[in-house]
Amino acid sequence: MKKIQSTCNFCAIDCNLDFYVEDGRIVKTVPTKGYPVNDGFSCIKGLSLSKQQTTVKPDSLPKLRQADGTMKEVSWEEGFKYVADKIKDLQSRYGRESVAGISTGQLTLEEFAIFGHVMRNYLQTNVDGNTRLCMATAAVAHKQTLGFDAPGYTLQDLELSDTLIFIGANPVVAHPIVWGRVRNNKVPGHKIVVIDPRRSETAMNADYWYGLKPRTDLVLLYTIAHILVENDWVDHAFIEKSTNGYEDFAAFVKDYTVEKAVEVTGLSGDQIRELAELIHRGKAVSFWWTMGVNQGYEAVRTAQAIMNLALMTGNVGRPGTGGNSITGQCNAMGSRVFSNTTCLHGGGDFGDPAERQRIADIVGIEEDLIAKKPTIPYNKIIEGINEGKIKGLWILCTNPRHSWTNNETFARAAKKLDLFVVQDIYDNIESAEDATVFFPVVPGIKKAGTYINLERRMSAMRPVLPRGKNEISDYECILGVAKALGMGPAIERWETPEQCFDMLREISRGKPCDFSGVKWDDLTGSKGRQWPYPEGKEAEYADDQRRLYEDGRFFTADGKANFLFEEPLPNPYPPDENYPIVFNTGRGSVGQWHTQSRTKEVKFVEDVSVKKAYLFMNTDQAAENDIHEMDRIRVYSVNGENADFLVKITDNVPYNQLYAPIHYIECNKLTPSNYDKYSREPNYKGGTCRFEKIAGGKEDMYHV
């Protein structure tokens, strides 16, 4: 029996797992003991990865849509040529930007890079990813405040903080390994604080829960800053040495009185003052946010308001501190820095001639073919299709028919495309229904590559099982189309993921994300490597748990972090007499993942998952409307759509709010087409609705 260490490619923790393989089959999966991230633990999703050896179709070939609507299998060479010829034809007739791509936070670093190289460089067109749906806000906030998209913490900080504040984050369900680190916290008297409209599973386990009104976070955070300034509970030495803009920020928050915050947030004055005092009394305060903040209409400024609190109190760069974003998908960090979409590979500037030439020399392409501007964002791609401007779309490892906000807009777009390439493990995802081309690729247990987790740790995915006949990886699929396009010398240095990794190492050299000291073989069977890890300084950077900003220096031009702020915007969808109820969304259970393309194949997850779309309703609201457990309701959204849900009744969701898990296609049928103005991340949690009971009795949630 052979043991192979590899990386779980579900969430951004990037746990490592030991796969025990015999006769070409996985017989046991055990979380890797001693790995700094998960140290012998894993959630149910990681342990289920071995199930993909039986659920992914072997011996699969590409399929092309025929004139009669059927799909016909063809050879890989024919599939590559068809897509390449179609792309060239569309670009010749309608222009460079008449084709586009959408990737995902679940590809490897190398797959991001080659797709960005082919699409953004050679084809000079647009590619965005579903990282836009979860982490664009954090990326923009980090870059503006810190000078680079570089969260500074290590997961060990969860165990070293005496005051942990979770804002719009529910790690008990969404990041159980994070929650495990919280439970390992041995700091005497440490406090867990949750700020969330819903009494989430994390709130149930917290010492303090502040159930504010939805989308009032920014007012609350500015008010906390006001109290800290008013009482002089700030770290003047750190502010002077390491920040810009504090005096302007202090003047700005003077208007954010407790009385105003009580009216806006629904919290009491005592609660607001208590929260400020908890921050003041803490010696090592850490702030943690995720989708409850990121997926909003003023999300970047909200994330920066969190970081402002950390900066003004000096809770940055020390053990157990920081204004820290919790990332969603397994390689969202890799996508943010190396996909060539919103920045050049490695975080470079599209407008910097020297950087463009440097990268061109490394990757083997003429400088004029390096992408010249950031991609248009996800929403503009979908809108461009519906407006008839974009004729071809290639999606990889993502399911936007399900996951895109106001997802009926994607359903309409898919039917308008002349070329719609879906590249995925499964051919039965919702997005594949209208595909003109389907490329079947292998799951992570059969491919090699690199991932970067939420704390900047690079880890290795290595093949656990041998490939079967006709099986290829995402990387090889992209490479096949690249060669069919006739890229020639522009693709010669990209033959394998390892060659690509070596180019990315060189591109990273001298950048904040420098990993020039990390070699491909070094990651195999290792504890991973946090960037930066520059060549020649390996001994200096050898610690397995490293945080950034310990010297109070940041990646801005002057080395100082920026206080950034502005007046809160009016809510684009305030509750009114037509749509009086807030429609909130989030995860349903630890075992479910996104659109359930993968986890629905795992029997022990599927057996305990609700089969039909459901939501949670407040007990009093249910009683007022004669609604009982497992009754069916129809929800009408402010976006003009409606969908049916089963009802679970709870006191943990406030009156005039509904909470729907994202794992069902009905959920994002109802979310609005509205975006943060800086990150262009969708306002998933900002819709409003009304509902009516549907006659017909109860349903069995788990067996219908």
Buried (B, 14 or more C-beta within 10 A) or exposed (E): EEEBBBBBBBBBBBBBBBBBBEEEEBEEBEBBEEBBBBBEBBBBBBBBBBBBBEBBEEEBBBBBBEEEEEBEBBEBEBBBBBBBEBBBBBBEEBBEBBBBBBBBBBBBBBBBBBBBBBBBBBBBBBBBBBBBBBBBBBBBBBBBBBBBBBBBBBBBBBBBBBBBBBBBBBBBBBBBBBBBBBEEBEBEEBBBBBBBBBBBBBBEBBEBBBBBBBBBBBBBBBBBBBBBBBEEBBBEEBBEBBBBBBEEBBEBBEEBBBEBBBEBBBBEEEBBBBBBBBBBEBEBBBBBBBBBBBBBBBBBBBBBBBBBBBBBBBBBBBBBBBBBBBBBBBBBBBBBBBBBBBBBBBBBEBEEEEBBEBBBEBBBBEEEBBBEEBBBBBBBBBBBBBEEBBBBBBBBBBBBBBBBBBBBBBBEBBEBBBBBBBBBBBBEBBBBEBBBBBBBBBBBBBBBBBBBBBBBBBBBBBBBBEBBEBBBBBBBBBBBBBBBBEBEEBBEBBEBBBBBBBBBBBBBBEBBBBBBBBBBEBBEBBBBBBBBBBBEEEEEBEEBBBBBBEEBBBBBEEBBBBBBBEEBEEBBBEBEEEBEBBBBBBBBBBBBBBBBBBBBBBEEBBEEBBBBBBBBBBEEBBEEBEBEEBBBBEBBBBBEBBBEBBBBBBEBBBEBBBBBBBBBBBBBBBBBBBBBEBBBBBBBBBBBBBBEBEEEEEBEBEEE
